[in-house]
Amino acid sequence: MRAISTDGIAQVIEPFYELLPENVFKQVPVVGQLCWIPVPRLETVPFIFDIERADPAEHYATKFSLRQMKSADFHSKNRLPLKLLNLRDAEELVAQRTKRRLAIIVAADYTVFSDLEKILSQRAQKHLQEQSIIVAPLYGVQSSDHPGGPPPLMMARVKVLMYRQFLYCPEMGAHGVYEALVRLDRLQPVMPHHPAYEPTRVVLAKEALGVLMGIIRGLFGAPEDEDLVALKELLKETLPPEARPGGAT
């Protein structure tokens, strides 16, 4: 099949990105802002690190093996405690392959009551009011430098919003943004602290952010916004005939 090309949503929304002020973009995470984070590879069956003491009298773990999860995992094992790991009785160490990717912040502001801070601190439950963020990672498209990305046929459909779990993002080379698809099926929480989180000045423009949020609402079961439905119909008309699918679920 010959190369399939369509500009899709990038032709309709212009500009797709804006820049946050140089003196504020690192201060507080902003919904729509792009950031660099480690993104784990999702495994069908998780990999477990089996770790134990080489000597019962020594607190440091010196013996370990890597294997796939078993049904007996995440149950009581009565193992000896290991220094620095602080594993509880029914906890395991999960090993994941990760890659540093760009991601878009989709949630960054939660309800916090100051009168609960002391209570939660005393109960060792500060995590119940932590200011984490939720991000959607960007996966690069297929190119000469990245042969493993989604094929042209798939990308043509992504660009016209035919997938409820993907959004196309054009490149912004001057600021390190690569051409990619946003994967809403890979949403993940992140603690916005260096070095696991590195914010950029780039943020989705208002219209692009509106489309992203509309897709997210639909993904979680809300009725599609009329404007988003109309945009999808408009974009489908730009799809080359050879890229139109015979059916979808």
C-alpha positions in Angstrom: 0.0 0.0 0.0 1.3 3.4 -0.9 2.0 6.0 1.8 -1.1 7.4 3.4 -1.2 11.0 4.4 -3.7 13.4 5.9 -3.1 16.5 8.0 -6.3 15.8 10.0 -6.8 17.7 13.2 -3.5 19.6 12.9 -4.9 21.3 9.8 -8.1 22.4 11.7 -6.5 23.5 15.0 -3.8 26.1 14.6 -1.9 26.9 16.8 -1.9 23.5 18.5 0.5 24.6 21.2 1.3 27.7 23.2 4.2 28.6 25.5 4.0 29.3 29.2 6.0 32.2 30.6 9.6 31.4 31.2 9.5 32.4 34.8 6.4 30.3 35.9 6.3 27.1 33.9 8.2 25.1 36.6 6.3 26.4 39.6 2.9 24.6 39.4 1.8 21.8 37.0 -0.9 23.1 34.6 -3.5 21.0 32.8 -2.5 20.7 29.2 1.2 21.2 29.9 3.8 18.8 28.5 6.3 17.2 30.7 9.0 14.5 30.6 8.4 11.4 32.8 9.4 7.7 32.9 6.6 5.7 31.3 6.4 2.0 32.1 5.7 -0.7 29.5 2.5 -2.4 30.3 3.0 -6.2 30.6 0.3 -8.8 30.2 1.7 -10.6 33.3 3.8 -8.4 35.6 7.4 -9.4 36.4 8.3 -9.9 40.1 11.7 -9.5 41.8 12.1 -12.3 44.3 14.5 -10.9 46.9 15.8 -12.5 50.1 18.7 -12.3 52.5 21.8 -14.3 51.8 22.2 -14.6 55.5 19.3 -14.4 58.0 21.4 -12.2 60.3 22.1 -9.7 57.5 19.5 -7.0 56.7 20.7 -6.3 53.2 19.2 -8.4 50.3 21.9 -10.1 48.2 19.9 -12.8 46.5 17.2 -12.2 43.9 15.6 -13.6 40.8 13.3 -12.2 38.1 10.2 -14.1 37.1 6.6 -13.6 36.0 3.8 -13.1 38.6 2.2 -16.3 40.1 -1.1 -16.8 41.8 0.7 -17.2 45.1 2.1 -13.7 45.0 0.7 -10.7 47.0 -0.1 -13.1 49.9 1.5 -13.6 53.2 5.0 -15.1 52.9 6.4 -14.5 56.4 9.7 -13.4 55.0 12.4 -11.5 56.9 12.4 -7.7 56.5 14.9 -6.2 54.1 16.8 -2.9 54.8 15.6 0.1 52.8 12.8 -1.8 50.9 10.2 -1.8 53.7 8.1 -4.4 52.0 5.0 -5.3 53.9 3.8 -8.9 54.4 1.6 -9.1 51.2 3.6 -6.7 49.0 5.9 -7.6 46.1 8.6 -5.8 44.1 7.3 -5.3 40.5 9.9 -4.9 37.7 8.9 -2.8 34.7 10.7 -1.6 31.6 10.3 2.1 31.3 11.1 4.8 28.8 11.4 8.6 29.2 8.6 10.2 27.2 6.7 13.4 26.9 3.3 13.4 28.5 0.4 15.8 28.8 -1.0 16.7 32.2 -4.7 16.0 32.3 -5.4 16.5 36.0 -3.4 18.6 38.5 -5.5 20.1 41.2 -7.3 18.2 43.9 -9.4 19.0 46.9 -7.2 19.4 50.0 -8.4 20.5 53.5 -5.6 22.0 55.7 -7.4 20.9 58.9 -6.7 17.3 58.0 -2.9 17.7 57.6 -2.0 17.0 61.2 -4.5 14.1 61.6 -3.2 12.4 58.4 0.4 12.9 59.4 -0.2 11.3 62.8 -1.9 8.3 61.1 0.9 8.0 58.5 -1.7 8.7 55.8 -0.3 11.8 54.2 -0.8 10.1 50.8 -4.5 10.8 51.1 -4.0 14.5 50.4 -0.9 14.4 48.2 -0.7 16.7 45.1 0.1 14.1 42.4 -0.8 14.7 38.8 -2.4 12.4 36.1 -0.7 12.4 32.7 -1.3 10.9 29.2 2.0 9.8 27.6 3.0 10.6 24.0 4.3 7.7 21.7 6.3 8.7 18.7 5.0 7.9 15.2 6.8 5.7 12.6 9.7 7.4 10.9 13.2 6.6 9.5 14.6 7.3 13.0 11.7 5.4 14.8 10.7 2.4 12.7 8.6 0.9 15.6 5.9 3.6 15.7 2.3 3.1 14.6 2.1 2.5 10.8 0.8 5.2 8.4 -2.6 3.6 8.0 -3.3 3.7 11.7 -1.9 7.3 12.0 -4.1 8.5 9.2 -7.1 7.4 11.3 -5.7 8.8 14.5 -5.4 12.2 12.9 -9.1 12.3 12.1 -10.1 11.2 15.7 -11.4 7.7 14.7 -9.9 6.2 17.9 -11.5 7.0 21.2 -8.3 6.3 23.1 -5.8 8.3 20.9 -5.2 12.0 19.9 -2.7 13.1 17.4 -0.1 15.7 18.4 2.1 17.5 15.7 5.7 18.2 16.3 7.1 21.4 17.7 10.7 20.9 16.9 12.0 24.2 18.3 10.8 23.0 21.8 11.6 19.3 21.5 8.0 18.1 20.9 8.0 15.1 18.6 5.2 14.0 16.3 3.2 11.6 18.4 -0.1 10.1 19.4 -1.4 10.7 23.0 -2.4 7.4 24.6 -5.3 7.8 26.9 -5.3 4.0 27.5 -2.0 4.6 29.3 -3.0 7.3 31.8 -0.8 7.2 34.9 -0.3 9.1 38.2 3.0 11.0 38.7 4.5 12.8 41.6 5.7 16.2 40.1 9.2 16.2 41.6 12.6 16.2 39.9 14.1 14.1 38.4 11.1 11.8 37.7 9.2 14.8 36.4 10.5 17.6 34.2 8.0 20.2 33.0 8.3 22.1 29.7 7.1 25.5 28.6 4.8 23.9 26.0 1.1 23.6 26.7 -1.9 22.7 24.5 -3.7 25.6 23.0 -7.2 26.1 24.4 -8.9 24.5 21.4 -6.6 21.5 21.3 -7.1 21.0 25.1 -10.8 21.2 24.6 -10.7 18.3 22.1 -8.5 16.3 24.4 -10.8 16.7 27.4 -13.8 15.9 25.2 -12.2 12.6 24.1 -11.4 11.8 27.8 -15.0 12.4 28.8 -16.2 10.1 26.1 -13.7 7.5 27.0 -15.1 7.4 30.5 -18.7 7.0 29.3 -20.0 10.6 29.1 -22.1 11.6 26.0 -20.0 13.1 23.3 -20.1 16.9 23.0 -21.9 18.1 19.9 -18.9 20.2 18.8 -16.6 17.1 19.0 -19.1 15.0 17.0 -19.2 17.7 14.3 -15.4 17.9 14.3 -15.1 14.2 13.8 -17.5 14.2 10.9 -15.6 17.1 9.3 -12.2 15.3 9.7 -13.5 12.0 8.3 -14.1 13.7 5.0 -10.3 14.4 4.7 -9.4 10.7 5.1 -8.2 9.1 1.9 -10.5 6.3 0.6 -7.8 3.6 1.0 -7.6 4.5 4.7 -11.3 4.2 5.5 -12.0 1.0 7.6 -14.5 -1.7 6.8 -15.6 -1.8 10.4 -14.7 -0.9 14.0 -15.6 -1.8 17.5 
